[in-house]
Amino acid sequence: MFRRTRNLSMMIGMTPSKIKVAVTLSPGLVERARARVAVGEYSSLSAFVEHAIGCQLAAEADFDSIIDEMLDATGGPPSAAERAEARRLLDGSAA
């Protein structure tokens, strides 16, 4: 069943392929992003922002994966005693 909405192509219950959001950015970032759009690196400011968010999420997932691999290779998360020793060393009280 179809119902007229703001987006005439949407069916009831369908998720839109894109969702419009408003964000607040510093003028310098917007200027730099628009420059990338102006030279044709991206088709629009929205495309640039979508790419940047995708890259950030992928980087975080990669980081989580690396941490998991490191924990597996070293026997898991540090124990309470290991954390205490690390804190002591980082606080400079080891000297």
N, C-alpha and C positions, 0 to 999 in steps of 0.2 A: 504494500500500500504506500502511496506517495502522499506527502503533505507539503504544501508550500511553506518554505522557511526562508530565512535570509539567504541561504545557499540553495537555490532551486534544484541543484543536482543531487542533494542529499536525500536519502531514503530514511524513514523512521528507523532508528536503531543502528544506523551505520555510523561508523567513526569517520570523520573527515580525514583526508590524506594530509592535510596541513591544518594547524590551529594557529590563529592569529593571537599574539601576545604583545603586551607593551613592556618594554624594559627601559631602564634609565642608565645611560652610559655617560662617561666623561667625554667632553667635546673632543679631546685629543684622540681618543680611541675611535670615535665616529669619523673624524677627519681622516685618520689613517686607513680605516676600513673602506671609506668611500673612495679613497685614492686607488685602492686595489680593484674596486669595482670599475672605476674610470678607465683603467688600463686593460680591462677585459679579463682579469684573473677570476672574477666571479660575475655571475649574471645580475646579481642584485645584492643589496645590503643584507636582505634576509638570507640569501644563499651563503654569504660570508659567515653570518652568525650561526647558521645551522651547521656549517662545516666546522667552525671553531668549537661549538658545543660537542659535536661528534668526536673531534680529535681529543678534547679534554676527557670525555667519558672513556674513550679507548685507552688513553694514557693511564687513567686511574685503574682500569681493569688490568692492564699490563703490569702496573706496579703491584697490585694485589696479588697477581699470579707470581711475580718474582719473590715477593715476601713469603708467600706460601711455600715456594720451592726452597727458599733459604731456611725456613723453619723446619721443613722436612729433612733437609740435609744436615741440620745441626741438632736434631733431637727435639724439636718443638719449641714452644715459647719459653722464655727464660723463667727460671724458678724465682721464688720470692728472695732467696739468698743471692742469686745472680743479679736481680734488679737492685737490691740493696748495695751490692758491691759496685755496680755500675754508677749508681747515684753518688756513692762515696767518691769514686774516681772523678766523676764529672763535676762534683762540687769543689774539687781541689783539696779535699781533706786527706788524700792519700799521701801527700808529701810529708 
